[in-house]
């Protein structure tokens, strides 16, 4: 039975564009609830200046709490060398650096051109090596890989060229991100085939937004093209504050339902995952929550593929 890893990114991508700042204690409760539901991969924070994203000011404390679970794989985002320094000090097991394929988005997001960001990423990988932290994965998150609200079309040739350059920096893995929700299923398949020809097994993950209602379809195509790790967010929270109109992520609950219904194994207790939405209702009052399966409830004939034993939160 094929295992699909669900990487819960709500604590990072889900919160970064909200006006309300979730309390650190509530973020920790969210991690506890996700862990209790069987989630074993989480992107919990972003190491950025607090003046730019005050929602992430407690990144080190959130990572420290996540690391109290020895079998939880903890990912963070870092857009520059200082962020990587802090991320390495935090003990995170994977660092994702956003590398925009669109120059317009790159300048708005990290104040660097795509090529300048590749050079910065090379320095990040060198820092990881000089610290002797070869156990920490360095992942290049290829942002706006399918289209950009600032630039419009993002040519596949640009994505492929930038990916080749990124792979020469010493990075471990590449993830393709549909930051603005522009991707369509046919485009996803063709793009993954082209990037796979360049990156091989180093093409590890995909990140889709549901801005235009196609996140699940795009996730399914990605799985059919060999992707075994997908990003998603509880209740579909999320969006890039520097990409106008880039609304929520793929909904974790809906994604798990679709995959488990098709016989894929996620290792996640879907009902527990749905129940964990109550924490968001309490911690983010008035914030819109998305997702079909939570509203409709699980079908009576639903059977999870091969639910493994889930360890309750301590």
C-alpha positions in Angstrom: 0.0 0.0 0.0 1.4 3.4 -1.0 2.1 5.9 1.8 1.5 9.6 1.1 3.1 11.9 3.5 0.9 14.9 4.5 2.9 17.8 5.6 0.7 20.1 7.7 1.8 23.7 6.9 -1.1 25.5 8.7 1.1 26.7 11.6 3.3 28.5 9.1 1.6 29.2 5.8 -1.8 29.1 7.4 -1.1 31.9 9.8 1.3 34.2 8.0 -1.3 36.2 6.1 -3.8 36.5 8.9 -4.2 39.8 10.8 -4.8 38.0 14.0 -1.8 36.6 15.8 -2.3 33.2 17.3 -0.9 32.8 20.8 2.1 30.6 21.2 0.2 28.3 23.6 -2.5 27.8 21.0 0.1 27.0 18.3 1.5 24.4 20.6 -2.0 23.0 21.2 -2.4 22.8 17.4 0.8 20.8 17.1 -0.5 18.5 19.9 -3.8 17.9 18.2 -2.3 17.3 14.8 0.2 14.8 16.4 -2.6 13.1 18.2 -4.4 12.7 14.8 -1.3 10.9 13.4 0.3 13.8 11.5 4.1 13.2 11.6 5.3 16.0 9.3 4.7 19.6 10.1 6.0 23.0 8.9 5.6 24.9 12.1 7.2 28.3 11.6 9.1 30.8 9.5 12.3 32.5 10.6 11.7 36.0 9.4 12.0 39.4 11.0 9.2 40.0 13.5 8.5 43.4 12.1 7.7 41.9 8.7 5.7 38.9 10.0 4.8 39.4 13.7 2.8 36.1 13.4 6.1 34.3 13.3 7.9 36.1 16.2 7.7 33.0 18.4 9.2 30.7 15.8 12.0 29.3 18.1 9.5 28.5 20.9 7.1 26.8 18.5 9.9 24.6 17.0 11.1 23.7 20.5 7.7 22.5 21.4 7.4 20.5 18.2 10.7 18.8 18.9 9.4 17.4 22.2 7.8 14.7 19.9 10.8 12.5 18.9 9.1 11.0 15.8 7.7 14.3 14.5 9.6 15.7 11.5 9.8 19.4 11.9 10.2 21.8 9.0 10.6 25.6 8.9 10.9 28.2 6.3 13.8 30.7 6.0 14.1 33.3 3.3 17.7 34.4 3.9 21.0 33.5 5.5 20.1 35.0 8.9 16.9 33.0 8.9 18.9 29.8 8.2 21.2 30.6 11.1 18.2 30.9 13.4 16.6 27.8 11.9 19.7 25.7 12.4 20.0 26.9 16.0 16.4 25.9 16.6 17.0 22.3 15.8 14.5 22.0 12.9 15.1 19.0 10.7 14.3 20.6 7.3 14.7 24.2 6.1 12.7 25.4 3.1 13.9 28.4 1.3 11.4 30.1 -1.1 12.9 30.6 -4.5 10.4 32.4 -6.8 10.5 31.6 -10.5 8.8 35.0 -11.2 11.1 38.0 -10.8 8.2 40.2 -9.8 7.1 37.9 -7.0 10.7 37.3 -5.9 11.4 41.0 -5.5 8.2 41.6 -3.6 8.7 38.5 -1.4 12.4 38.5 -0.6 13.7 41.6 -2.3 16.0 39.6 -4.5 15.9 38.4 -8.1 15.5 34.7 -8.7 19.2 34.4 -9.5 20.2 36.4 -6.5 18.1 34.0 -4.4 19.8 31.0 -5.9 23.1 32.5 -4.8 21.7 33.1 -1.3 20.5 29.5 -1.2 24.0 28.3 -2.1 25.3 30.3 0.9 22.6 28.7 3.0 23.8 25.2 2.0 27.4 26.2 2.7 26.4 27.4 6.2 24.6 24.1 6.9 27.8 22.2 5.9 30.2 24.5 7.8 28.1 23.9 10.9 28.4 20.2 10.4 24.6 19.9 10.3 24.3 17.4 7.4 21.3 15.9 9.2 19.3 19.0 8.3 17.6 18.8 4.9 17.8 21.9 2.7 14.8 22.1 0.4 14.3 24.7 -2.4 10.6 25.7 -2.5 10.1 26.8 -6.1 7.4 29.4 -5.6 4.8 30.5 -8.2 6.0 27.6 -10.3 2.7 27.5 -12.2 1.8 31.2 -12.6 2.0 34.5 -10.8 -0.5 37.2 -10.0 2.2 39.8 -10.4 3.8 38.5 -13.6 1.1 36.3 -15.2 2.6 33.4 -17.1 5.6 31.7 -15.7 7.3 29.8 -18.6 8.1 26.2 -18.0 11.5 26.9 -19.5 12.2 29.4 -16.7 11.2 26.9 -14.0 13.4 24.2 -15.5 16.4 26.6 -15.9 16.1 27.8 -12.3 15.7 24.3 -11.0 19.0 23.2 -12.7 20.8 26.1 -11.0 19.2 25.3 -7.7 20.3 21.7 -7.9 23.9 22.8 -8.3 23.9 24.6 -4.9 24.0 21.5 -2.7 20.3 21.4 -1.9 18.8 18.1 -1.0 15.3 18.4 -2.4 13.0 20.5 -4.5 9.3 21.3 -4.0 7.0 22.9 -6.5 4.7 25.5 -5.2 1.4 26.8 -6.7 1.6 29.9 -4.6 -1.2 31.7 -6.4 -3.5 28.9 -7.1 -3.0 29.2 -10.9 -2.2 25.5 -11.6 -4.5 23.2 -13.5 -4.3 19.4 -13.6 -3.0 19.2 -17.1 -0.4 21.8 -16.4 0.7 20.0 -13.2 1.3 16.7 -15.0 3.4 18.3 -17.8 5.4 20.4 -15.3 6.2 17.5 -13.0 7.4 15.4 -15.9 9.7 18.2 -17.1 11.1 18.9 -13.7 11.4 15.2 -12.9 13.6 14.8 -15.9 16.0 17.4 -14.4 15.7 16.6 -10.7 14.9 12.9 -10.6 14.2 11.8 -7.0 15.3 15.1 -5.7 11.8 16.4 -6.7 10.2 15.5 -3.4 7.0 17.5 -2.7 4.2 19.7 -4.1 2.3 22.6 -2.5 -1.0 23.6 -4.0 -3.4 26.4 -3.1 -7.2 26.1 -3.6 -7.8 29.6 -4.8 -9.7 28.4 -7.9 -11.0 25.1 -6.4 -8.4 22.8 -8.1 -6.1 22.0 -5.2 -7.4 18.4 -4.7 -7.4 17.7 -8.5 -3.8 19.0 -8.7 -2.7 16.9 -5.7 -4.2 13.8 -7.3 -2.3 14.4 -10.5 0.9 15.0 -8.5 0.5 11.6 -6.8 -0.1 10.0 -10.1 3.2 11.5 -11.3 5.2 10.1 -8.4 4.9 12.8 -5.7 4.7 11.2 -2.3 4.7 14.3 -0.1 2.0 16.9 -0.2 1.6 20.2 1.7 -1.8 21.1 3.1 -3.4 23.1 5.9 -6.1 22.4 8.4 -9.3 24.1 7.4 -7.5 25.4 4.3 -5.9 28.3 6.0 -3.1 30.1 4.2 -1.8 32.5 1.6 1.2 34.5 0.7 1.0 38.1 1.9 3.2 39.1 -1.1 1.1 37.5 -3.8 -2.2 39.3 -4.2 -5.2 37.0 -4.3 -3.3 34.0 -3.2 -5.8 32.4 -0.8 -5.9 29.2 1.1 -4.0 25.9 0.9 -5.3 22.5 0.0 -7.5 21.5 2.9 -5.8 18.8 5.0 -9.1 17.1 6.0 -10.4 16.9 2.4 -7.0 15.7 1.1 -6.8 12.9 3.6 -10.3 11.9 2.8 -9.7 11.8 -1.0 -6.4 9.8 -0.6 -7.7 7.3 1.9 -10.8 6.7 -0.1 -8.6 5.8 -3.1 -6.6 3.3 -1.0 -3.6 5.4 -0.2 -2.3 5.3 3.3 -1.7 8.6 5.1 -1.4 7.3 8.7 -3.8 10.0 9.8 -7.0 9.5 11.8 -9.4 11.6 9.8 -12.0 12.0 12.4 -9.5 13.2 14.9 -8.1 15.6 12.3 -11.6 17.0 11.7 -12.2 17.3 15.4 -9.0 19.4 15.8 -10.7 22.2 13.8 -12.4 23.1 17.1 -9.1 24.5 18.3 -9.0 27.0 15.4 -12.6 28.1 16.1 -11.5 28.9 19.6 -8.1 30.5 18.9 -9.1 32.4 15.7 -12.7 33.5 16.4 -14.4 34.8 13.2 -11.7 33.5 10.9 -13.2 31.6 7.9 -12.6 27.9 7.9 -12.8 25.9 4.7 -13.3 22.3 3.7 -16.1 20.0 2.5 -15.7 16.9 4.6 -15.9 18.7 7.9 -19.2 20.3 6.9 -20.7 17.2 5.3 -19.3 14.6 7.8 -17.7 11.3 6.9 -19.8 9.0 4.8 -21.1 6.0 6.7 -19.3 3.6 4.3 -16.0 5.4 4.7 -13.1 3.1 5.7 -9.5 4.3 6.1 -7.0 2.5 4.0 -4.7 1.2 6.7 -4.9 3.4 9.8 -1.9 2.7 12.0 -1.9 3.1 15.7 -2.0 6.7 16.7 -0.2 7.8 19.8 -2.2 10.3 21.8 -0.6 13.6 22.7 1.2 13.7 26.0 
